[in-house]
């Protein structure tokens, strides 16, 4: 029982972070209609920003959210405005050349990070990095719990933003039908730029929240891009609620798999679920929700 | 019309470019002897690849400063493997067929090395492996493959005498390993040996590297309550494993790392006080009783402003072994160099090097290993006793009894 509960807790806490990573990707997916394969690399950039702030200025990782999120917001907007949007206007052999572009952006970001920070593994040690509290026999990592609640906070905020604000409505309109939105007077170019910014800053938050408990190096982005991809497919492309369920599902699947099947098969379990979802609920969890 | 012209231009341009490349490579060919090195310079093992590359280059400079070999200087052609077996194979093919190297060195992870050695054997180019540790690399009977470092099954050989003489009350063990060729090979061998020493292996489990949360796995370990936890992990996983063991309050009598990640300075940086008292098997420390070991460490620190570790020493020593073999070879051709390698008998900073066959292994160098322990933020050699820099602390105090 103790093992079961510990596994459950570990899965949900990790799932919270995964959701945050997934929402960023799914937003971009919804509006742009492409998978952003530089998503994990953008997260890596945010992690390095957090690391630099902490090691040079002694700024706490949670406070550096205030820097890393706006920086990535601007970086994301710049990428969309100056790299992705011009590409949309060019006729090319492959209609997916924007996806290829994101792969390229990811590589460039990785190598820039390697150039500045070298390949060394870095980490930020805080007073709460190893802090835990126990409920019964179940241990909770303080940093993961904080990260989980901040992630939930951002998710709720995101919902409020999408449902209640003007820009949020425009984003949803563009995601539903780009041409119709354009006809209704939505400036879709502006919306794609803002969406890419928001998506980037959400994944930046996830990266910064991971820093106290994880480590970083230039190539850390790849695995997280893959995770984000799986989450997005699980949740249904473009669905925010779906991404939350996708994230939690992946977190739970990984941790239950680790306990009852073997931790060596971590990635395999995630991908098996991925295939099962594609086979039996194509379209992902989005089918059960409206948003 | 214009389109066709531009295509023509492109083709011409490309042809000129190729011709230029050919000229450049021809010009270079005559005055150096080329040695191919494969290392992971990007990807998640890049850090270790970098340490090895620096050490190779450092040794090369020293060797070339001593004078020419067969009237020529030595040159290293370094190819990136990204830590991936398939890229290691094609990198090696490229080195042999295009760069015409006379010998291969390097090879970091077991998986990539294992993939690469079969290509070297097929191409009949000698390959001196200096890091890839899975046992089966030298168990294929390949006559062109030599290995400088001990196989992973021998990493814990120092642990055996330590358990027999000092930690006699260790009866049970848990083995955790990274699910790679290196981890699988190491854990299988360790299980067999531990059983031979009279230990009971309660749990043996692998994990996929790069995991964020090891708690489900560690909760299982806590339930077993073993005397000894043996971990075969790279640095990043190593520090998360040890930190989360502290969080879960797992208290074995001994935490032992199987080399790789547990001896790096970054392990201390990332794990902080959780590193204290952790043991690790290691192949080399700056305090080993080999001539030049400490000098190598100091030189590296001076030049690159960061400490090196056993992987670097392996690379540094390998470069000297390679140079020695080429010097003794009748002509600098692969077959002659292979011949010379079989007669290698020299001392390096990594220990004595002589390629022998024993058990299932062929052309394998046999070396003793050491046991180190983190004490007060320093990596101290604690076993065997005659080379110890500090006395070992056993059993390690439980987490909540520490400051």
HADDOCK unambig.tbl for C-alpha pairs under 7 A between the chains (distance, minus, plus):
assign (segid A and resid 3 and name CA) (segid B and resid 219 and name CA) 6.19 0.50 0.50
assign (segid A and resid 3 and name CA) (segid B and resid 220 and name CA) 6.85 0.50 0.50
assign (segid A and resid 6 and name CA) (segid B and resid 216 and name CA) 6.51 0.50 0.50
assign (segid A and resid 7 and name CA) (segid B and resid 216 and name CA) 5.22 0.50 0.50
assign (segid A and resid 119 and name CA) (segid B and resid 46 and name CA) 5.76 0.50 0.50
assign (segid A and resid 119 and name CA) (segid B and resid 47 and name CA) 5.03 0.50 0.50
assign (segid A and resid 120 and name CA) (segid B and resid 47 and name CA) 5.30 0.50 0.50
assign (segid A and resid 123 and name CA) (segid B and resid 270 and name CA) 5.63 0.50 0.50
assign (segid A and resid 125 and name CA) (segid B and resid 270 and name CA) 6.87 0.50 0.50
assign (segid A and resid 130 and name CA) (segid B and resid 243 and name CA) 6.65 0.50 0.50
assign (segid A and resid 130 and name CA) (segid B and resid 247 and name CA) 6.30 0.50 0.50
assign (segid A and resid 132 and name CA) (segid B and resid 247 and name CA) 6.04 0.50 0.50
assign (segid A and resid 139 and name CA) (segid B and resid 248 and name CA) 6.52 0.50 0.50
assign (segid A and resid 214 and name CA) (segid B and resid 212 and name CA) 6.63 0.50 0.50
assign (segid A and resid 219 and name CA) (segid B and resid 43 and name CA) 5.61 0.50 0.50
assign (segid A and resid 219 and name CA) (segid B and resid 44 and name CA) 5.82 0.50 0.50
assign (segid A and resid 255 and name CA) (segid B and resid 216 and name CA) 6.50 0.50 0.50
assign (segid A and resid 258 and name CA) (segid B and resid 216 and name CA) 6.51 0.50 0.50
assign (segid A and resid 258 and name CA) (segid B and resid 217 and name CA) 6.60 0.50 0.50
assign (segid A and resid 259 and name CA) (segid B and resid 216 and name CA) 5.39 0.50 0.50
assign (segid A and resid 259 and name CA) (segid B and resid 217 and name CA) 5.95 0.50 0.50
assign (segid A and resid 263 and name CA) (segid B and resid 206 and name CA) 6.11 0.50 0.50
assign (segid A and resid 263 and name CA) (segid B and resid 207 and name CA) 4.35 0.50 0.50
assign (segid A and resid 263 and name CA) (segid B and resid 208 and name CA) 6.32 0.50 0.50
assign (segid A and resid 263 and name CA) (segid B and resid 217 and name CA) 6.99 0.50 0.50
assign (segid A and resid 264 and name CA) (segid B and resid 179 and name CA) 5.70 0.50 0.50
assign (segid A and resid 264 and name CA) (segid B and resid 206 and name CA) 4.84 0.50 0.50
assign (segid A and resid 264 and name CA) (segid B and resid 207 and name CA) 3.63 0.50 0.50
assign (segid A and resid 264 and name CA) (segid B and resid 208 and name CA) 4.57 0.50 0.50
assign (segid A and resid 265 and name CA) (segid B and resid 208 and name CA) 6.61 0.50 0.50
assign (segid A and resid 266 and name CA) (segid B and resid 208 and name CA) 6.09 0.50 0.50
